[in-house]
């Protein structure tokens, strides 16, 4: 009884509160299904759990960890050290499962479902998001436990972190091992976290492993790096969407990543031309093949240079027609080619809008 009192899961008459029942009493119905599939869409084997949460949480985490492949790839670090890359980050998956079991709506009869296959993992829990929490602000909203007493007791038992920003951790850890960030779907009845897995991005994971711990543990840094490996620049609007904050706060956070000896990005543009940031050249070089937009620009370079040699200039519309792109994608490619010192804006023509003409850099140097 002294343990129950110290956990604050009994009332003044030593009767178990709801949190105490969830923690220490065996439920009448199964509370979690673990589905294991040999391939996505294949018939699953099902393991059902009916245990008090104090046993269910560690037992479920152990079962899922045993199903995850911890070594789908390796990266070699300076000094000969090797780091294994998993198909799903165990830390990210632990967070997803812990959140599902701790924050679920225990008034609903549905079971938590963990559905695993080699290339996908889904964690579904009954109950909508807590009041005041929205899907587009999960990364930036202060953690709001559905049952504060339950969360506090789990924290005292060492089974959960009361102040944990679990969503942050899920995103950061999955990106760090060279996989895609998780997705989250919510409605009025449930919350679903889903992970996808493929060949890990070794170049990205290898670069991240060389960063100082403060930067490796920074979810803003991981999200912005992943974005800038796909696109050449990040605008305040891009960062606001990525970090799930206002544009002003996103701008402030980007500025933090652009200063100091460990800066990852640099400002490119201004208030008049449009504020944006890009990878520092040294960072882009260290990331190597992880910078995928650079590879696209390089593959397009021979055709663009052939066009420039024949016609002397090129436009956004020409790029769109040549490579079947939309306006924004064509603009990105031209900016990538400009960064590669292949083209430059015609100094005698319009500097903004669809009428911009791009000249070969070699011609402007003559």
N, C-alpha and C positions, 0 to 999 in steps of 0.2 A: 504493500500500500504506500510506503514511503516513496517508492519510485514514481507511482502514479501521481502522488501529490506534487513531487518535485517537477513533474512534467506539466502540471496544471491541467490534467485531463479528467479530473474528478471535481464534483461540486463540494459544497460545504458538508454535505452529508455523506461524502465519499462514494457517491454514485457516479458511474462513468458518464462523461460527456460524449457527444457524438464523435469527437476526435479520438477519444479513448477507445470507443467501440471499433472504429475503423482501424486503429493501430493494433489492438491486441485481441480482438474477437474474431473467430472464424466465421465468415459470412455464410448466409444460408444458400447463396447462389454463386456460381463461378463469377469471377470478377475480371479475368483477363484470358484472352485467347492468343496464343502464339502460332502463327501460320508459317510454315517453312515450305518453300517451293523450289524445285530443282531449276526452274526457269520461270521468268515472268509469264503469267497466264496459265502455268501448269497446275495440275491438281495438287493442293497442299496437304501436308500432314499437319494435324492440329494437336496442340498441347494446351490443355485448359488448366487454369490455376484457381484454386479456392483457398486462400490463406489470409491471415491478418496482414495488414500492410507492413508491419515490422519484419515479416518473413518474405512477403510477396515482392517487395522492392528489391532486396539484394538477390533473391532467387531469379527474378526476371532478368535483371541486369547480367547475371552470370550466364543465363541461357542464351541471351542475345550475343554476348561477347564471344561465346563459343561458336556461334554461327558466322561471325564476321571473319573474313580472311585478312589477317594482319599484315600480309606481305604480298600484295599484288604487284609491287614494284619496289625499287631501291634507288636511293640517290647517294652518290659518293661526295663526301665533304673533304675540304682541305685537311691534310694530315692522315688521310686513309680511312677516316671513319665512315661507316655506312649507316644510313637511316632507312628503315623499312616504311613503306607507304601502304596503308590499308585500303580496302575498297570503300569502307565507311569509317569516318573518324569515330573511335570508341567513345571519346569524350562527348562529341556531338550527339551520338545516339543515346548515351547515358542521360544527357540533359533532356532529350525529347521524351524518353520513357519516364523519367522522374517527374517531369512536368505533367505528363498525361495522368499518372497515378495520383499525384499530390493535388493537382488543380482541377481534376475532373469533378463533375456534379454527382455526388454520391446519393442524391435523391432520385436519380434516374436508374432504371434497372439494367441498362445496356452494359455490356462488357467493354473494357479497353481492348483494342485489337492491334497486335503487332504483326505485320505481314512482311515477310522477308523472302527475297530471292537474290541471286548473285548480283543483279544489276539494279535492284530497287528495294527500298525499305520504307514502309508506311506505318505510322503510329497514329491511331485514331482513338479519340476519347470522347465520351458523351458530355454534353453541356456546352453552352456558348461561352465565349470569352467573358471574363468578369466585367461587371458594369464599369463603364468608362474607358475600357480598353478596346481599341479598334485595330483591324487587320493592317492598316497602312501606317500604324505607329507602334508596332510591336517592339521594334528595336530601341525606341526612344522613350517608351512609357515606363514609369517606375513599376517594379514588380508588385502585383496586387494579388496576394493569395486569396483563394475562395474561402478557406478556413484558416484563419490566422493561428488558432490554437494548435491545429494539426501541423502546420508548417513549423511553428516554434518548437513543438515536441520532437519532430523529425530532426531539426537542427541540433537540439540538445543531445539526441541519440547519435549524432554524426552521420545521419542518413541523407541529409539535404542541407543546402546552404540557405539560410533565411534570406540573406541579402543577395542571393545569386541572380545575375542577369542571364538566365538560361538561354534566352533567344540570341543574345549577343554571342554567347559562347558557342552555340550550335553553328551559327554562320561563320564565325572566326575559325573554328577548328576544322570545319569541312573544307573551307577554302585553303587553309594552311597546308593540307595534305594533297593539294592539287586536284581536288574534286569540285563539283559545282556546289554553290550555296543551296541549302535546303529550300523547299517551297512550303508555304503554309496556306491552307484553305480553311475558312470558317463559315459557319452559318448559325442559325438560331438554335441549333440542336447539337452541334459537335465542333471539334477542332481536329484538324488533320495536319500532321507534319510528314512530308515525304522527301526522301533522299534518292538521288540517282547516282549510279556509279559506273565508271568506265575506266579506261587506261588513265592512270593519274598523270597530270601535267608535271612531269619531272623537272622541267626547266623552272617552272614557277615555284614548286615546292623546294627545290634546291636553293633558289635565291632567298626565299623566305627563311630558310634554315640558317642563313648567314647573317640575318639581321639581329640587332640587339634585342634582348627579351622584351623591353618596353615597347618596341615596335611590333614584334611578333604577337604580342598580347593585345594589340590595338585593333579593334574590329573596324574602325574607320580606315586604317591603313590597308587592311586586307581587302575590304570592299572596293576601295578606290584603286588599289593595284590591279585587282581582277578586272575592273571596268576598263582601265587604261591599257590592259593587254588586249582588249577587244576593240577599243575605239581610241583614236589618237588624242582626244581631249575630253575633259569633263567640265561642263558649265555648272553654275550654281543650281540650275534646275535639275541637271543630272545628279548632282551630289545630294540635293534635297530628297530626291526619289530614292537614292541608294541608302542614305543614312536615316531616312524617315524623320526629317526635321524641316524647319523653315529654310528658305533660301539664304536668309541672313546668317542663321546658325551654321548652315552647311558651308557657306563662304568662310566663316571664322574657323571652322574645323579644317578646311582645306589649307588655310594659311598656316595652321599649326604643322601640317605635314610638309610645308614648303620652306621651313626655316630650320636652322641648326645644322650640325655636322652630319646628322643622319637623315637629312631631308630626302624625300622620295620624289617629290614633284616640284614643278616651277610654274610660276604664273606666265601665261601666254595670252596677251590681249589686255584691254583696259575697258573702262566704263563706256567709252565711245564706240569702240569696235566690238565690244562684247567680251566680258570677263570669262576666262577659261584657264584651265591648268593642263599640263601635259607631264609625262615622265621626264625626269632629269636625264640628259643624254647618258650619263654614267650608269644610271639605273636601267634604262632601256637596253643598254649594251649588256649589262650583267644578267638581265632576264632572258636574253637570247631568243630562242624560238618561242618562248611564252608570249612574246609580243606578236600576236597573230595578224593585226592589221598591217604591220610592217611587211609581213610575208606576202599579204595580198597586194600591197603596192609594188613590191619587188617583182611579183609575177606579172603585173600589168605593165611594168616599165618598158619592156621591149616594144610593145604595140604603141604605147604613148610616144616613145622616142621616134618610132618610124613615122607616126603621124606628124610630129613636130618637124621632122626633117623634110617631109613632103609639103606641108602647108604653112609651117612657120609659127603656128599658134593653135591653141585648143581651148575649148569651152566646157562648161559643166554639161551642156546638152550633148556635146560630142562624146564625153565620157559615159553619159547615161546610155547612149545608143550603142557604144562599143561593147559595154560590159553588162548591159541589161540591169542598170541600177536605178534607184530613185534619186531625187535631188540631193537629199542629205547624204546618202551613201557616196554619190559622185563628189560632193564637196569634201567628204572625209578623205577620199582617195587623192584628190588634188592637194589637200593639206599634207597628206603623207608624202606625196611626191615633192612638194615644196620643202618639207623637212629633210628629204633625201637629197636636196639640192639639184633636182631634175628640172623643175619649172619655177617660174616667178611671175607674179602679176605684171601685166603690161603697165608700166609706169605712166604711159600717156593715155590710158583708157580708164573706164570706170573702175573704182576700187571696191564697190559693193554691188550686189544684185546679179541678175542672170546674164548681164551683158559683159561681165568680166572676161577678159581674154588672158590666157596664160601663155607665156613665151618660154622657150628653152633657156635655161640659165646660161648656157655657153654663149648664146647670142647676145645677151645683155652685157657680157664681159668683154666683148670685142671692141 
